Amino acid sequence: MKEKTWFSYYLKSISGVIGGILVLVMFTISILSALGITPHDPLIQDPVNALQGPSAQYWFGTDQFGRDILSRCMDGMRRSMLVSVVAVSIATLVGVILGIVGGYFGKFLDGFVVRFSDVIFAFPAILLALAIVNSLGNSWIDTSLAIAVVYTPIFIRVARGPVLSVKEMDYVKAVRILGFSTPKVLFSHILPNVLPPIVIQVALSMSWAILTESGLSFLGLGTQPPDASLGLMVSEAQSLAAFAWWTLAFPSLFITIAVVGLNLVGDGLRDSLDPARRSS
């Protein structure tokens, strides 16, 4: 009988499938926006049609400058996804390397890695991100770097914990005795065994990164006008929501769908990668 793969278990997770669909939709929207395929130009102002409700011409209505909200939501999602992917990729690469190396070698190196994580964790995430962005600038690259710094310690801990137990297993001791090089031991024999929690953390951290990017833009330290950002759109809609509900509802809905979708993907990965949670 053919052994089931993790993906076959993932497909049995209702939350995982729903999350995967939502994330696929959000990535598709982001790609379409990157290719310039939007109903209208997200930056073009049309004062004559300012604050028009949802209609056949403007499915999600228009904002106070007459810009199409659907097009701006699509462009804002592209920006959020881009920042999220770049930030989490950097945090994963740096955090996993530091966590594996620190956990494997221990002593002084591990102490340095742990202290570094503790220092970062001592600051509230959003405040640290605010301080970094305020120092670097407001570009999407600066925002990505700020979020990466904030989330790197999470990946250090996720990688370091399993390494501490895996490195004491007999098969790891055996390959060391056989003379395998340290990089080969780390990345061929230890990394595959600590990969599942890292993959799950990637999905969860991407959702947090989207929230952080939106929060920074909401506070005026992320994306700057006239560029589109979901957080910036929510901020601009605060004074309009009472008589133009669509200006607040749709950007908020996009943020919610992306965050919920990524969290559901994380749940599905947890159920499919953890043998104790797999159902027959």
Secondary structure as the mmCIF struct_conf table of DSSP 4:
data_model
#
loop_
_struct_conf.conf_type_id
_struct_conf.id
_struct_conf.beg_label_comp_id
_struct_conf.beg_label_asym_id
_struct_conf.beg_label_seq_id
_struct_conf.end_label_comp_id
_struct_conf.end_label_asym_id
_struct_conf.end_label_seq_id
HELX_LH_PP_P HELX_LH_PP_P1 LYS A 2 THR A 5
HELX_RH_AL_P HELX_RH_AL_P1 TRP A 6 LEU A 11
TURN_TY1_P TURN_TY1_P1 LYS A 12 LYS A 12
HELX_RH_AL_P HELX_RH_AL_P2 ILE A 14 ALA A 34
TURN_TY1_P TURN_TY1_P2 LEU A 35 GLY A 36
BEND BEND1 THR A 38 HIS A 40
TURN_TY1_P TURN_TY1_P3 PRO A 42 LEU A 43
HELX_RH_3T_P HELX_RH_3T_P1 PRO A 47 ASN A 49
TURN_TY1_P TURN_TY1_P4 ALA A 50 LEU A 51
HELX_LH_PP_P HELX_LH_PP_P2 GLN A 52 GLY A 53
BEND BEND2 PRO A 54 PRO A 54
BEND BEND3 ALA A 56 TYR A 58
TURN_TY1_P TURN_TY1_P5 TRP A 59 PHE A 60
STRN STRN1 THR A 62 THR A 62
TURN_TY1_P TURN_TY1_P6 GLN A 64 PHE A 65
STRN STRN2 ASP A 68 ASP A 68
HELX_RH_AL_P HELX_RH_AL_P3 ILE A 69 PHE A 105
HELX_RH_AL_P HELX_RH_AL_P4 LYS A 107 PHE A 121
TURN_TY1_P TURN_TY1_P7 ALA A 122 ALA A 122
BEND BEND4 PHE A 123 PHE A 123
HELX_RH_AL_P HELX_RH_AL_P5 ALA A 125 LEU A 136
BEND BEND5 ASN A 138 SER A 139
HELX_RH_AL_P HELX_RH_AL_P6 TRP A 140 VAL A 166
TURN_TY1_P TURN_TY1_P8 LYS A 167 GLU A 168
BEND BEND6 MET A 169 MET A 169
HELX_RH_AL_P HELX_RH_AL_P7 ASP A 170 ILE A 177
TURN_TY1_P TURN_TY1_P9 LEU A 178 GLY A 179
HELX_RH_AL_P HELX_RH_AL_P8 THR A 182 LYS A 184
HELX_RH_PI_P HELX_RH_PI_P1 VAL A 185 ILE A 190
HELX_RH_AL_P HELX_RH_AL_P9 LEU A 191 PHE A 218
TURN_TY1_P TURN_TY1_P10 LEU A 219 GLY A 220
BEND BEND7 LEU A 221 THR A 223
TURN_TY1_P TURN_TY1_P11 PRO A 225 PRO A 226
BEND BEND8 ASP A 227 ASP A 227
HELX_RH_AL_P HELX_RH_AL_P10 LEU A 230 ALA A 237
TURN_TY1_P TURN_TY1_P12 GLN A 238 PHE A 243
TURN_TY1_P TURN_TY1_P13 TRP A 245 TRP A 245
HELX_RH_AL_P HELX_RH_AL_P11 TRP A 246 LEU A 273
HELX_RH_3T_P HELX_RH_3T_P2 PRO A 275 ARG A 277
#
